[in-house]
């Protein structure tokens, strides 16, 4: 049981870190990608 609890805690910690990174770094990139696509599609 101890190893299972440790694993769950580690996974939850990792997910929390990923969510935090997503909030910090994920906002600006989708619009930049869209702009790049718009430029490449325009003749």
PDBQT receptor file of N, H, CA, C and O in Angstrom, charges set to zero:
ATOM      1  N   UNK A   1       0.827  -1.213   0.000  1.00  0.00    +0.000 N 
ATOM      2  CA  UNK A   1       0.000   0.000   0.000  1.00  0.00    +0.000 C 
ATOM      3  C   UNK A   1       0.861   1.262   0.000  1.00  0.00    +0.000 C 
ATOM      4  O   UNK A   1       0.509   2.262  -0.626  1.00  0.00    +0.000 OA
ATOM      5  N   UNK A   2       1.986   1.207   0.704  1.00  0.00    +0.000 N 
ATOM      6  H   UNK A   2       2.272   0.395   1.212  1.00  0.00    +0.000 HD
ATOM      7  CA  UNK A   2       2.822   2.402   0.786  1.00  0.00    +0.000 C 
ATOM      8  C   UNK A   2       3.309   2.826  -0.593  1.00  0.00    +0.000 C 
ATOM      9  O   UNK A   2       3.287   4.008  -0.934  1.00  0.00    +0.000 OA
ATOM     10  N   UNK A   3       3.750   1.848  -1.381  1.00  0.00    +0.000 N 
ATOM     11  H   UNK A   3       3.768   0.887  -1.104  1.00  0.00    +0.000 HD
ATOM     12  CA  UNK A   3       4.274   2.192  -2.701  1.00  0.00    +0.000 C 
ATOM     13  C   UNK A   3       3.171   2.776  -3.585  1.00  0.00    +0.000 C 
ATOM     14  O   UNK A   3       3.423   3.677  -4.386  1.00  0.00    +0.000 OA
ATOM     15  N   UNK A   4       1.946   2.259  -3.437  1.00  0.00    +0.000 N 
ATOM     16  H   UNK A   4       1.741   1.527  -2.786  1.00  0.00    +0.000 HD
ATOM     17  CA  UNK A   4       0.825   2.785  -4.222  1.00  0.00    +0.000 C 
ATOM     18  C   UNK A   4       0.548   4.234  -3.841  1.00  0.00    +0.000 C 
ATOM     19  O   UNK A   4       0.353   5.083  -4.712  1.00  0.00    +0.000 OA
ATOM     20  N   UNK A   5       0.532   4.515  -2.551  1.00  0.00    +0.000 N 
ATOM     21  H   UNK A   5       0.690   3.825  -1.844  1.00  0.00    +0.000 HD
ATOM     22  CA  UNK A   5       0.284   5.879  -2.099  1.00  0.00    +0.000 C 
ATOM     23  C   UNK A   5       1.383   6.821  -2.571  1.00  0.00    +0.000 C 
ATOM     24  O   UNK A   5       1.108   7.949  -2.981  1.00  0.00    +0.000 OA
ATOM     25  N   UNK A   6       2.622   6.360  -2.512  1.00  0.00    +0.000 N 
ATOM     26  H   UNK A   6       2.846   5.444  -2.179  1.00  0.00    +0.000 HD
ATOM     27  CA  UNK A   6       3.730   7.188  -2.979  1.00  0.00    +0.000 C 
ATOM     28  C   UNK A   6       3.589   7.487  -4.465  1.00  0.00    +0.000 C 
ATOM     29  O   UNK A   6       3.819   8.611  -4.912  1.00  0.00    +0.000 OA
ATOM     30  N   UNK A   7       3.207   6.461  -5.224  1.00  0.00    +0.000 N 
ATOM     31  H   UNK A   7       3.020   5.548  -4.861  1.00  0.00    +0.000 HD
ATOM     32  CA  UNK A   7       3.033   6.635  -6.669  1.00  0.00    +0.000 C 
ATOM     33  C   UNK A   7       1.936   7.653  -6.962  1.00  0.00    +0.000 C 
ATOM     34  O   UNK A   7       2.114   8.535  -7.802  1.00  0.00    +0.000 OA
ATOM     35  N   UNK A   8       0.809   7.534  -6.275  1.00  0.00    +0.000 N 
ATOM     36  H   UNK A   8       0.665   6.817  -5.592  1.00  0.00    +0.000 HD
ATOM     37  CA  UNK A   8      -0.310   8.457  -6.487  1.00  0.00    +0.000 C 
ATOM     38  C   UNK A   8       0.108   9.879  -6.136  1.00  0.00    +0.000 C 
ATOM     39  O   UNK A   8      -0.217  10.819  -6.862  1.00  0.00    +0.000 OA
ATOM     40  N   UNK A   9       0.820  10.040  -5.040  1.00  0.00    +0.000 N 
ATOM     41  H   UNK A   9       1.084   9.277  -4.451  1.00  0.00    +0.000 HD
ATOM     42  CA  UNK A   9       1.273  11.373  -4.652  1.00  0.00    +0.000 C 
ATOM     43  C   UNK A   9       2.217  11.958  -5.696  1.00  0.00    +0.000 C 
ATOM     44  O   UNK A   9       2.145  13.145  -6.012  1.00  0.00    +0.000 OA
ATOM     45  N   UNK A  10       3.097  11.121  -6.229  1.00  0.00    +0.000 N 
ATOM     46  H   UNK A  10       3.155  10.156  -5.973  1.00  0.00    +0.000 HD
ATOM     47  CA  UNK A  10       4.047  11.586  -7.240  1.00  0.00    +0.000 C 
ATOM     48  C   UNK A  10       3.312  12.010  -8.506  1.00  0.00    +0.000 C 
ATOM     49  O   UNK A  10       3.636  13.036  -9.103  1.00  0.00    +0.000 OA
ATOM     50  N   UNK A  11       2.320  11.217  -8.915  1.00  0.00    +0.000 N 
ATOM     51  H   UNK A  11       2.056  10.383  -8.430  1.00  0.00    +0.000 HD
ATOM     52  CA  UNK A  11       1.548  11.535 -10.119  1.00  0.00    +0.000 C 
ATOM     53  C   UNK A  11       0.783  12.840  -9.929  1.00  0.00    +0.000 C 
ATOM     54  O   UNK A  11       0.761  13.688 -10.821  1.00  0.00    +0.000 OA
ATOM     55  N   UNK A  12       0.166  12.997  -8.783  1.00  0.00    +0.000 N 
ATOM     56  H   UNK A  12       0.183  12.308  -8.059  1.00  0.00    +0.000 HD
ATOM     57  CA  UNK A  12      -0.599  14.220  -8.523  1.00  0.00    +0.000 C 
ATOM     58  C   UNK A  12       0.318  15.434  -8.518  1.00  0.00    +0.000 C 
ATOM     59  O   UNK A  12      -0.051  16.495  -9.020  1.00  0.00    +0.000 OA
ATOM     60  N   UNK A  13       1.516  15.281  -7.951  1.00  0.00    +0.000 N 
ATOM     61  H   UNK A  13       1.816  14.418  -7.543  1.00  0.00    +0.000 HD
ATOM     62  CA  UNK A  13       2.476  16.375  -7.924  1.00  0.00    +0.000 C 
ATOM     63  C   UNK A  13       2.903  16.743  -9.340  1.00  0.00    +0.000 C 
ATOM     64  O   UNK A  13       3.002  17.922  -9.681  1.00  0.00    +0.000 OA
ATOM     65  N   UNK A  14       3.154  15.734 -10.153  1.00  0.00    +0.000 N 
ATOM     66  H   UNK A  14       3.075  14.777  -9.876  1.00  0.00    +0.000 HD
ATOM     67  CA  UNK A  14       3.553  15.974 -11.540  1.00  0.00    +0.000 C 
ATOM     68  C   UNK A  14       2.439  16.679 -12.303  1.00  0.00    +0.000 C 
ATOM     69  O   UNK A  14       2.701  17.612 -13.061  1.00  0.00    +0.000 OA
ATOM     70  N   UNK A  15       1.204  16.241 -12.108  1.00  0.00    +0.000 N 
ATOM     71  H   UNK A  15       0.991  15.482 -11.492  1.00  0.00    +0.000 HD
ATOM     72  CA  UNK A  15       0.074  16.857 -12.796  1.00  0.00    +0.000 C 
ATOM     73  C   UNK A  15      -0.081  18.311 -12.377  1.00  0.00    +0.000 C 
ATOM     74  O   UNK A  15      -0.388  19.167 -13.208  1.00  0.00    +0.000 OA
ATOM     75  N   UNK A  16       0.128  18.600 -11.090  1.00  0.00    +0.000 N 
ATOM     76  H   UNK A  16       0.377  17.905 -10.415  1.00  0.00    +0.000 HD
ATOM     77  CA  UNK A  16       0.020  19.971 -10.613  1.00  0.00    +0.000 C 
ATOM     78  C   UNK A  16       1.079  20.848 -11.272  1.00  0.00    +0.000 C 
ATOM     79  O   UNK A  16       0.793  21.979 -11.666  1.00  0.00    +0.000 OA
ATOM     80  N   UNK A  17       2.305  20.328 -11.394  1.00  0.00    +0.000 N 
ATOM     81  H   UNK A  17       2.537  19.409 -11.075  1.00  0.00    +0.000 HD
ATOM     82  CA  UNK A  17       3.373  21.086 -12.041  1.00  0.00    +0.000 C 
ATOM     83  C   UNK A  17       3.057  21.324 -13.509  1.00  0.00    +0.000 C 
ATOM     84  O   UNK A  17       3.277  22.423 -14.019  1.00  0.00    +0.000 OA
ATOM     85  N   UNK A  18       2.543  20.308 -14.193  1.00  0.00    +0.000 N 
ATOM     86  H   UNK A  18       2.365  19.416 -13.778  1.00  0.00    +0.000 HD
ATOM     87  CA  UNK A  18       2.195  20.448 -15.605  1.00  0.00    +0.000 C 
ATOM     88  C   UNK A  18       1.106  21.497 -15.786  1.00  0.00    +0.000 C 
ATOM     89  O   UNK A  18       1.165  22.300 -16.717  1.00  0.00    +0.000 OA
ATOM     90  N   UNK A  19       0.119  21.495 -14.905  1.00  0.00    +0.000 N 
ATOM     91  H   UNK A  19       0.071  20.843 -14.148  1.00  0.00    +0.000 HD
ATOM     92  CA  UNK A  19      -0.965  22.466 -15.005  1.00  0.00    +0.000 C 
ATOM     93  C   UNK A  19      -0.426  23.882 -14.819  1.00  0.00    +0.000 C 
ATOM     94  O   UNK A  19      -0.827  24.810 -15.521  1.00  0.00    +0.000 OA
ATOM     95  N   UNK A  20       0.496  24.032 -13.854  1.00  0.00    +0.000 N 
ATOM     96  H   UNK A  20       0.822  23.278 -13.284  1.00  0.00    +0.000 HD
ATOM     97  CA  UNK A  20       1.082  25.339 -13.590  1.00  0.00    +0.000 C 
ATOM     98  C   UNK A  20       1.868  25.828 -14.802  1.00  0.00    +0.000 C 
ATOM     99  O   UNK A  20       1.761  26.994 -15.184  1.00  0.00    +0.000 OA
ATOM    100  N   UNK A  21       2.663  24.937 -15.412  1.00  0.00    +0.000 N 
ATOM    101  H   UNK A  21       2.750  23.990 -15.103  1.00  0.00    +0.000 HD
ATOM    102  CA  UNK A  21       3.426  25.307 -16.598  1.00  0.00    +0.000 C 
ATOM    103  C   UNK A  21       2.504  25.659 -17.751  1.00  0.00    +0.000 C 
ATOM    104  O   UNK A  21       2.774  26.590 -18.511  1.00  0.00    +0.000 OA
ATOM    105  N   UNK A  22       1.413  24.913 -17.881  1.00  0.00    +0.000 N 
ATOM    106  H   UNK A  22       1.193  24.157 -17.264  1.00  0.00    +0.000 HD
ATOM    107  CA  UNK A  22       0.461  25.161 -18.957  1.00  0.00    +0.000 C 
ATOM    108  C   UNK A  22      -0.148  26.559 -18.799  1.00  0.00    +0.000 C 
ATOM    109  O   UNK A  22      -0.332  27.276 -19.782  1.00  0.00    +0.000 OA
ATOM    110  N   UNK A  23      -0.456  26.936 -17.561  1.00  0.00    +0.000 N 
ATOM    111  H   UNK A  23      -0.306  26.354 -16.762  1.00  0.00    +0.000 HD
ATOM    112  CA  UNK A  23      -1.042  28.249 -17.326  1.00  0.00    +0.000 C 
ATOM    113  C   UNK A  23      -0.031  29.352 -17.627  1.00  0.00    +0.000 C 
ATOM    114  O   UNK A  23      -0.392  30.405 -18.153  1.00  0.00    +0.000 OA
ATOM    115  N   UNK A  24       1.252  29.104 -17.287  1.00  0.00    +0.000 N 
ATOM    116  H   UNK A  24       1.545  28.248 -16.859  1.00  0.00    +0.000 HD
ATOM    117  CA  UNK A  24       2.260  30.143 -17.457  1.00  0.00    +0.000 C 
ATOM    118  C   UNK A  24       2.702  30.295 -18.900  1.00  0.00    +0.000 C 
ATOM    119  O   UNK A  24       2.862  31.412 -19.393  1.00  0.00    +0.000 OA
ATOM    120  N   UNK A  25       2.900  29.175 -19.579  1.00  0.00    +0.000 N 
ATOM    121  H   UNK A  25       2.771  28.267 -19.179  1.00  0.00    +0.000 HD
ATOM    122  CA  UNK A  25       3.548  29.219 -20.889  1.00  0.00    +0.000 C 
ATOM    123  C   UNK A  25       2.601  28.912 -22.040  1.00  0.00    +0.000 C 
ATOM    124  O   UNK A  25       2.939  29.167 -23.196  1.00  0.00    +0.000 OA
ATOM    125  N   UNK A  26       1.424  28.371 -21.749  1.00  0.00    +0.000 N 
ATOM    126  H   UNK A  26       1.149  28.164 -20.810  1.00  0.00    +0.000 HD
ATOM    127  CA  UNK A  26       0.555  27.899 -22.816  1.00  0.00    +0.000 C 
ATOM    128  C   UNK A  26      -0.323  28.965 -23.443  1.00  0.00    +0.000 C 
ATOM    129  O   UNK A  26      -0.957  28.710 -24.467  1.00  0.00    +0.000 OA
ATOM    130  N   UNK A  27      -0.377  30.159 -22.851  1.00  0.00    +0.000 N 
ATOM    131  H   UNK A  27       0.138  30.365 -22.019  1.00  0.00    +0.000 HD
ATOM    132  CA  UNK A  27      -1.340  31.148 -23.322  1.00  0.00    +0.000 C 
ATOM    133  C   UNK A  27      -0.922  31.785 -24.636  1.00  0.00    +0.000 C 
ATOM    134  O   UNK A  27      -1.759  31.960 -25.521  1.00  0.00    +0.000 OA
ATOM    135  N   UNK A  28       0.359  32.137 -24.788  1.00  0.00    +0.000 N 
ATOM    136  H   UNK A  28       1.038  31.995 -24.069  1.00  0.00    +0.000 HD
ATOM    137  CA  UNK A  28       0.772  32.911 -25.946  1.00  0.00    +0.000 C 
ATOM    138  C   UNK A  28       0.973  32.085 -27.200  1.00  0.00    +0.000 C 
ATOM    139  O   UNK A  28       0.888  32.618 -28.306  1.00  0.00    +0.000 OA
ATOM    140  N   UNK A  29       1.238  30.791 -27.055  1.00  0.00    +0.000 N 
ATOM    141  H   UNK A  29       1.307  30.358 -26.156  1.00  0.00    +0.000 HD
ATOM    142  CA  UNK A  29       1.653  30.009 -28.218  1.00  0.00    +0.000 C 
ATOM    143  C   UNK A  29       0.530  29.738 -29.220  1.00  0.00    +0.000 C 
ATOM    144  O   UNK A  29       0.810  29.770 -30.419  1.00  0.00    +0.000 OA
ATOM    145  N   UNK A  30      -0.717  29.474 -28.825  1.00  0.00    +0.000 N 
ATOM    146  H   UNK A  30      -0.945  29.448 -27.851  1.00  0.00    +0.000 HD
ATOM    147  CA  UNK A  30      -1.733  29.150 -29.842  1.00  0.00    +0.000 C 
ATOM    148  C   UNK A  30      -1.974  30.301 -30.819  1.00  0.00    +0.000 C 
ATOM    149  O   UNK A  30      -2.147  30.062 -32.014  1.00  0.00    +0.000 OA
ATOM    150  N   UNK A  31      -1.990  31.536 -30.337  1.00  0.00    +0.000 N 
ATOM    151  H   UNK A  31      -1.850  31.730 -29.366  1.00  0.00    +0.000 HD
ATOM    152  CA  UNK A  31      -2.222  32.671 -31.227  1.00  0.00    +0.000 C 
ATOM    153  C   UNK A  31      -1.048  32.844 -32.176  1.00  0.00    +0.000 C 
ATOM    154  O   UNK A  31      -1.245  33.180 -33.343  1.00  0.00    +0.000 OA
ATOM    155  N   UNK A  32       0.167  32.622 -31.696  1.00  0.00    +0.000 N 
ATOM    156  H   UNK A  32       0.327  32.350 -30.747  1.00  0.00    +0.000 HD
ATOM    157  CA  UNK A  32       1.329  32.741 -32.569  1.00  0.00    +0.000 C 
ATOM    158  C   UNK A  32       1.262  31.691 -33.669  1.00  0.00    +0.000 C 
ATOM    159  O   UNK A  32       1.570  31.985 -34.824  1.00  0.00    +0.000 OA
ATOM    160  N   UNK A  33       0.866  30.474 -33.326  1.00  0.00    +0.000 N 
ATOM    161  H   UNK A  33       0.616  30.235 -32.388  1.00  0.00    +0.000 HD
ATOM    162  CA  UNK A  33       0.754  29.423 -34.330  1.00  0.00    +0.000 C 
ATOM    163  C   UNK A  33      -0.311  29.797 -35.365  1.00  0.00    +0.000 C 
ATOM    164  O   UNK A  33      -0.120  29.576 -36.561  1.00  0.00    +0.000 OA
ATOM    165  N   UNK A  34      -1.416  30.356 -34.914  1.00  0.00    +0.000 N 
ATOM    166  H   UNK A  34      -1.571  30.536 -33.943  1.00  0.00    +0.000 HD
ATOM    167  CA  UNK A  34      -2.469  30.754 -35.840  1.00  0.00    +0.000 C 
ATOM    168  C   UNK A  34      -1.964  31.842 -36.783  1.00  0.00    +0.000 C 
ATOM    169  O   UNK A  34      -2.240  31.805 -37.982  1.00  0.00    +0.000 OA
ATOM    170  N   UNK A  35      -1.222  32.811 -36.241  1.00  0.00    +0.000 N 
ATOM    171  H   UNK A  35      -0.997  32.841 -35.267  1.00  0.00    +0.000 HD
ATOM    172  CA  UNK A  35      -0.692  33.878 -37.078  1.00  0.00    +0.000 C 
ATOM    173  C   UNK A  35       0.243  33.306 -38.133  1.00  0.00    +0.000 C 
ATOM    174  O   UNK A  35       0.197  33.716 -39.293  1.00  0.00    +0.000 OA
ATOM    175  N   UNK A  36       1.093  32.358 -37.736  1.00  0.00    +0.000 N 
ATOM    176  H   UNK A  36       1.130  32.025 -36.794  1.00  0.00    +0.000 HD
ATOM    177  CA  UNK A  36       2.017  31.763 -38.695  1.00  0.00    +0.000 C 
ATOM    178  C   UNK A  36       1.248  31.051 -39.796  1.00  0.00    +0.000 C 
ATOM    179  O   UNK A  36       1.603  31.146 -40.971  1.00  0.00    +0.000 OA
ATOM    180  N   UNK A  37       0.196  30.340 -39.417  1.00  0.00    +0.000 N 
ATOM    181  H   UNK A  37      -0.092  30.263 -38.462  1.00  0.00    +0.000 HD
ATOM    182  CA  UNK A  37      -0.595  29.632 -40.420  1.00  0.00    +0.000 C 
ATOM    183  C   UNK A  37      -1.267  30.628 -41.365  1.00  0.00    +0.000 C 
ATOM    184  O   UNK A  37      -1.334  30.385 -42.570  1.00  0.00    +0.000 OA
ATOM    185  N   UNK A  38      -1.759  31.734 -40.837  1.00  0.00    +0.000 N 
ATOM    186  H   UNK A  38      -1.704  31.931 -39.858  1.00  0.00    +0.000 HD
ATOM    187  CA  UNK A  38      -2.410  32.730 -41.677  1.00  0.00    +0.000 C 
ATOM    188  C   UNK A  38      -1.425  33.295 -42.695  1.00  0.00    +0.000 C 
ATOM    189  O   UNK A  38      -1.774  33.500 -43.857  1.00  0.00    +0.000 OA
ATOM    190  N   UNK A  39      -0.205  33.543 -42.259  1.00  0.00    +0.000 N 
ATOM    191  H   UNK A  39       0.079  33.377 -41.315  1.00  0.00    +0.000 HD
ATOM    192  CA  UNK A  39       0.783  34.106 -43.175  1.00  0.00    +0.000 C 
ATOM    193  C   UNK A  39       1.145  33.118 -44.275  1.00  0.00    +0.000 C 
ATOM    194  O   UNK A  39       1.338  33.506 -45.427  1.00  0.00    +0.000 OA
ATOM    195  N   UNK A  40       1.236  31.832 -43.913  1.00  0.00    +0.000 N 
ATOM    196  H   UNK A  40       1.080  31.517 -42.977  1.00  0.00    +0.000 HD
ATOM    197  CA  UNK A  40       1.627  30.852 -44.930  1.00  0.00    +0.000 C 
ATOM    198  C   UNK A  40       0.480  30.589 -45.901  1.00  0.00    +0.000 C 
ATOM    199  O   UNK A  40       0.724  30.246 -47.058  1.00  0.00    +0.000 OA
ATOM    200  N   UNK A  41      -0.773  30.742 -45.450  1.00  0.00    +0.000 N 
ATOM    201  H   UNK A  41      -0.971  31.020 -44.510  1.00  0.00    +0.000 HD
ATOM    202  CA  UNK A  41      -1.908  30.480 -46.327  1.00  0.00    +0.000 C 
ATOM    203  C   UNK A  41      -2.176  31.636 -47.282  1.00  0.00    +0.000 C 
ATOM    204  O   UNK A  41      -2.723  31.433 -48.366  1.00  0.00    +0.000 OA
ATOM    205  N   UNK A  42      -1.794  32.850 -46.883  1.00  0.00    +0.000 N 
ATOM    206  H   UNK A  42      -1.350  33.015 -46.002  1.00  0.00    +0.000 HD
ATOM    207  CA  UNK A  42      -2.046  34.002 -47.753  1.00  0.00    +0.000 C 
ATOM    208  C   UNK A  42      -1.053  34.009 -48.910  1.00  0.00    +0.000 C 
ATOM    209  O   UNK A  42       0.141  33.812 -48.688  1.00  0.00    +0.000 OA
ATOM    210  N   UNK A  43      -1.513  34.231 -50.129  1.00  0.00    +0.000 N 
ATOM    211  H   UNK A  43      -2.483  34.391 -50.310  1.00  0.00    +0.000 HD
ATOM    212  CA  UNK A  43      -0.598  34.244 -51.283  1.00  0.00    +0.000 C 
ATOM    213  C   UNK A  43       0.256  35.507 -51.315  1.00  0.00    +0.000 C 
ATOM    214  O   UNK A  43       1.075  35.676 -52.218  1.00  0.00    +0.000 OA
TER     215      UNK A  43
